[in-house]
Amino acid sequence: MDKLNFLTAGIPLSTPKNTGYTGAFEILKNMELDGLEVEFVHGVRMSDDTRKLLKQTVKEQNLVFTAHGPFYINLNSKEEEKVEASIQRILETARTANEFGGYSITYHAAFYMGGDKESVYNQVRTQTQKIVETLEKENIDIWIRPETTGKSTQWGDYEEIIRLSKEFNQVLPCIDFSHIHARTGGQYNTYDEFCHILDRISKELGDKAINNFHAHLAGIEYNAKGERRHLIFEEADMNYKDLLKALKNFGVRGALVCESPNIETDTKILRDYYYSI
């Protein structure tokens, strides 16, 4: 990556009906945005024609695509068949994204399910090793990124994600700054706090993590238990301006995906403010 790219989480809302990805790419181009995150919410489904279209677009228009795995993933489930199904969903996300020229994939890895942090970490690590080994055998070279999560019941604070990333060459974090803000009850919303996260990533994982970043951002509503729902920036306390300053000062390159409900509007706000700094 040669810069920080600004992506919408899914197809822009203003995409004309029945135009699909072709219409979406026109919207992105007109708004000077850099790509989108393909949302495999309920399962990894994409036609061969769509895969070819996305791959062609990567080459011809230089757009950046990432992919978000299905929500039905829990590598720490008490039921072995659900763990195996979760592994398969992550693998299918990686295979499909690799086919259409995707930059990286992300997913919510696990729930604690009443377990202690160390035992759950070891379980996630064991299953991640299976995923990485399978992808290596299949010669699929794409970043695999567990995402920082927004609730205390979910495995994936940023320390856990960094720790896991140190163990596998193909694994890097997906830092959802809104989730971290919500998970900590309103912390991690100042320039210094954003720099602290980026500094930890830089020191623990090196330049490859800063130069190949994948992050999520949105306005967010939260309570004592963490994330409740995404909001537009205008209605939230998310300090995106200082975050963008921190990202710029650290020379972060990669993909910043906006997950606000108004998708392209807030993505454009991020992009324009970043370039105004």
RABELDA-V17840 format. One record per residue. N is the residue number from 1. RES is the residue in three letters. SS is DSSP state (~ for helix, > for strand, _ for the rest). OMEGA is omega in whole degrees, 0 to 359 (NA if undefined). D_LAST is the distance of its C-alpha to the last C-alpha in whole Angstrom. Layout:
# RABELDA-V17840
n=(N:N)
res=(RES:RES)
ss=(SS:SS)
omega=(OMEGA:OMEGA)
d_last=(D_LAST:D_LAST)
This chain:
# RABELDA-V17840
n=(1:2:3:4:5:6:7:8:9:10:11:12:13:14:15:16:17:18:19:20:21:22:23:24:25:26:27:28:29:30:31:32:33:34:35:36:37:38:39:40:41:42:43:44:45:46:47:48:49:50:51:52:53:54:55:56:57:58:59:60:61:62:63:64:65:66:67:68:69:70:71:72:73:74:75:76:77:78:79:80:81:82:83:84:85:86:87:88:89:90:91:92:93:94:95:96:97:98:99:100:101:102:103:104:105:106:107:108:109:110:111:112:113:114:115:116:117:118:119:120:121:122:123:124:125:126:127:128:129:130:131:132:133:134:135:136:137:138:139:140:141:142:143:144:145:146:147:148:149:150:151:152:153:154:155:156:157:158:159:160:161:162:163:164:165:166:167:168:169:170:171:172:173:174:175:176:177:178:179:180:181:182:183:184:185:186:187:188:189:190:191:192:193:194:195:196:197:198:199:200:201:202:203:204:205:206:207:208:209:210:211:212:213:214:215:216:217:218:219:220:221:222:223:224:225:226:227:228:229:230:231:232:233:234:235:236:237:238:239:240:241:242:243:244:245:246:247:248:249:250:251:252:253:254:255:256:257:258:259:260:261:262:263:264:265:266:267:268:269:270:271:272:273:274:275:276:277)
res=(MET:ASP:LYS:LEU:ASN:PHE:LEU:THR:ALA:GLY:ILE:PRO:LEU:SER:THR:PRO:LYS:ASN:THR:GLY:TYR:THR:GLY:ALA:PHE:GLU:ILE:LEU:LYS:ASN:MET:GLU:LEU:ASP:GLY:LEU:GLU:VAL:GLU:PHE:VAL:HIS:GLY:VAL:ARG:MET:SER:ASP:ASP:THR:ARG:LYS:LEU:LEU:LYS:GLN:THR:VAL:LYS:GLU:GLN:ASN:LEU:VAL:PHE:THR:ALA:HIS:GLY:PRO:PHE:TYR:ILE:ASN:LEU:ASN:SER:LYS:GLU:GLU:GLU:LYS:VAL:GLU:ALA:SER:ILE:GLN:ARG:ILE:LEU:GLU:THR:ALA:ARG:THR:ALA:ASN:GLU:PHE:GLY:GLY:TYR:SER:ILE:THR:TYR:HIS:ALA:ALA:PHE:TYR:MET:GLY:GLY:ASP:LYS:GLU:SER:VAL:TYR:ASN:GLN:VAL:ARG:THR:GLN:THR:GLN:LYS:ILE:VAL:GLU:THR:LEU:GLU:LYS:GLU:ASN:ILE:ASP:ILE:TRP:ILE:ARG:PRO:GLU:THR:THR:GLY:LYS:SER:THR:GLN:TRP:GLY:ASP:TYR:GLU:GLU:ILE:ILE:ARG:LEU:SER:LYS:GLU:PHE:ASN:GLN:VAL:LEU:PRO:CYS:ILE:ASP:PHE:SER:HIS:ILE:HIS:ALA:ARG:THR:GLY:GLY:GLN:TYR:ASN:THR:TYR:ASP:GLU:PHE:CYS:HIS:ILE:LEU:ASP:ARG:ILE:SER:LYS:GLU:LEU:GLY:ASP:LYS:ALA:ILE:ASN:ASN:PHE:HIS:ALA:HIS:LEU:ALA:GLY:ILE:GLU:TYR:ASN:ALA:LYS:GLY:GLU:ARG:ARG:HIS:LEU:ILE:PHE:GLU:GLU:ALA:ASP:MET:ASN:TYR:LYS:ASP:LEU:LEU:LYS:ALA:LEU:LYS:ASN:PHE:GLY:VAL:ARG:GLY:ALA:LEU:VAL:CYS:GLU:SER:PRO:ASN:ILE:GLU:THR:ASP:THR:LYS:ILE:LEU:ARG:ASP:TYR:TYR:TYR:SER:ILE)
ss=(_:_:_:>:>:>:>:>:>:_:_:_:_:_:_:_:_:_:_:~:~:~:~:~:~:~:~:~:~:~:_:_:_:_:>:>:>:>:>:_:_:_:_:_:_:_:_:~:~:~:~:~:~:~:~:~:~:~:~:~:~:_:_:>:>:>:>:>:_:_:_:_:_:_:_:_:_:_:_:~:~:~:~:~:~:~:~:~:~:~:~:~:~:~:~:~:~:~:~:_:_:_:_:>:>:>:>:_:_:>:>:_:_:_:_:_:~:~:~:~:~:~:~:~:~:~:~:~:~:~:~:~:~:~:~:~:~:_:_:_:_:_:>:>:>:>:>:_:_:_:>:_:_:>:>:_:_:~:~:~:~:~:~:~:~:_:_:_:_:_:>:_:_:>:>:>:~:~:~:~:~:~:~:_:_:_:_:_:_:_:~:~:~:~:~:~:~:~:~:~:~:~:~:~:~:_:~:~:~:~:~:_:>:>:>:>:>:_:>:>:>:>:>:_:_:>:>:>:>:>:>:_:~:~:~:_:_:_:_:~:~:~:~:~:~:~:~:~:~:_:_:_:_:>:>:>:>:>:_:_:_:_:_:~:~:~:~:~:~:~:~:~:~:~:~:~:_)
omega=(182:181:171:182:183:187:171:176:183:180:179:183:183:178:180:180:176:177:174:183:179:177:180:182:177:178:180:181:182:181:181:175:195:181:181:174:177:186:176:189:186:179:182:181:177:181:178:180:179:177:179:180:180:180:178:181:176:183:189:184:177:175:181:178:170:178:177:181:180:180:184:179:175:181:178:179:177:179:186:181:177:175:181:178:178:177:181:178:178:179:179:176:180:180:182:179:178:180:181:175:181:181:179:176:177:182:172:195:191:169:180:178:179:181:177:188:184:181:178:177:181:177:179:179:180:181:177:178:177:180:182:180:178:180:177:179:182:180:177:184:180:181:177:189:167:186:172:189:191:181:182:177:183:173:175:165:190:177:179:181:177:180:180:182:179:186:184:181:185:184:172:181:158:184:174:184:178:177:179:178:182:183:183:175:176:175:179:180:177:179:182:180:175:179:178:179:182:179:177:179:181:182:185:188:174:184:184:180:179:182:179:188:172:183:174:179:176:163:184:173:184:174:184:180:178:186:172:179:176:177:170:184:184:184:187:180:182:185:186:182:178:176:180:176:179:179:181:182:176:180:183:176:180:185:172:185:178:182:177:181:179:175:190:180:179:175:178:177:179:183:183:179:180:182:177:184:NA)
d_last=(20:18:15:13:15:15:19:21:24:27:27:25:27:27:29:33:36:38:35:34:31:32:31:28:26:27:24:22:22:22:19:17:17:18:22:23:25:29:30:34:34:38:39:38:39:38:41:41:40:37:36:37:35:32:33:33:30:28:30:29:26:24:23:23:25:26:29:29:33:35:35:39:38:40:41:42:45:48:50:50:49:46:45:46:45:41:41:42:40:37:39:39:35:35:37:36:33:34:36:33:31:29:26:27:29:29:31:32:35:37:38:40:43:44:44:43:40:41:44:41:39:42:43:39:39:43:42:38:41:43:40:39:42:43:40:40:44:43:40:37:34:31:29:31:29:30:27:27:29:29:32:34:37:35:35:31:29:27:29:32:30:28:32:33:31:32:36:35:33:32:31:27:26:24:22:22:20:21:25:24:23:26:28:28:28:25:24:21:18:17:14:17:19:16:16:20:21:18:20:24:23:22:25:28:27:25:23:24:23:19:20:21:20:21:19:20:18:20:20:24:27:29:32:34:34:31:29:31:29:26:24:21:18:19:23:22:20:18:15:12:9:10:12:9:7:11:11:8:10:13:13:14:16:18:18:16:19:19:22:22:25:23:22:20:19:17:16:14:13:11:10:9:6:6:6:4:0)
